[in-house]
Amino acid sequence: MAAGFLFLPLHEPWNAIGTAVHQAGYQYFYIVLWALWPVLASRGVPAGWIAGWGLLSIQLGQFAGSIAAALAVSVVNTDLGMAMLSAGIIFAILIIALFALGSGKASTGWGYVKPMEEAEARNA
């Protein structure tokens, strides 16, 4: 997703390529979430709760992102401003990824959602 923002402030056809790369990254993220939800459900978290709150969170994130994008486009109207905005978004995505993936605790961080095979090997 961050790589797509590198191309967005550029002129045609590069901004279309940036949009495609960003959308591919978003769809990959969406697929990863759908793959993680059954793992969580197999560990005792109710499947309805996971799907309901997960989809609500995704939709609220898309809504907030759409509002933020509309505001940004109305405020930033130069190529340089759009490039700086894209650089800031890339930085924010990378910082969020660092903190989201940086938890060393297996019981509370991303280690909790490791694939079942790894979890079984760890428990054996």
N, C-alpha and C positions, 0 to 999 in steps of 0.2 A: 504494500500500500504506500509506503514511504517513497519507493522508487517512482511511483506514478506522479507524485507531487513534484518531482524534478522536471518533468516535461510539461506540466500544466501551464506555467506562465509563458511558454514558447508559442510561436505562431504555427499555423497549419503546416503540415500534418502532425507536428510534434505534440500539440496539445491533445489531439485525438488519440495518439499513441499513449500519452500519459493517462488519459481517461480509461483506456482499455487495460493498462497495467494496474491502475488503481482498482478497477472493478474486479480484475482477476485476483488480486490480493484480498479484496473483501470477500469474494466468493470462497476462496481458500479458507479464510478465517471462519466463515459460516459453516463450511463442511467440517472443519476441525471441531467446532462446537457441537455439531450433531453427532460426531464420533465420540466425544467425551461424555455426552449426556447418558448413553447407555452404561458406560463404565460407572458413573456415579449412581445410577439407578441400581446396578448390581451390588452396590455396597450399602444398600439400605435407604438411600434417599428416595423419597416417593417420585416416581416417574412423572406424574401429572404436575407436581410442584416444580420439577426441573424444567419441563417443557414450557409450562405456563409462564413462570418467572423469567426463564431464559429468552423466550420469544418477546415478552413484554420489554425486557431490557434492550434487546436488539432494536425493536421498533422505536422505543424512546430515544435511543442513541441516534437512529437515523433521523428522527424528527428534530432533535437538537442540532445535529449536524447540518440539516437542511436550513434551519433558521440561521445558524452561524455562517453558512456559506452565502446566504442571501444578504446578510448584513455586511459581510466582508466584501462582496462584489460591489455593493452600493457605496462603501467607504473607499475601497482601493480601486482606482480607475487608471493607474499607469502600469506599464509592464514591469518597471522596477519595483513598484509597490507589491504587485502580484508575486514577483520572484522572492521578495523578502517575506511575504506571508507564507509562501510555499516552504521556504527554508525554516521558518518558525514552526510550521506544522510538522515537518520532518523531524526537527529536534524534539518536539513534544511527543511524537509517536515513539521515537527511540528511547526517550527517558521513561515513558510509561512502560514500554517493553522491558526495560532494565529493571524497574522496580517490581513489575508483575512476575518476571521470571527469576528474580534474584533471591527469593525466599529459600533459605536453606533448610527449613523445617519440613520434613516429609509428611507430617500429619496435618499441616495447615497450608503449605504452599502448593506449587504445581506437582510436587512429588505425590500428593494424594490422588492424583488422577492419572498415574502411570498406567500403561496397558496391563491387562490382567495377567499376561504371562510373566511380566517383570515383577508384579506384586506377588505372584505365587512363588517365584524363584526366591524372592526376598524373604518370604515367610517360611520357606522350607529349611 
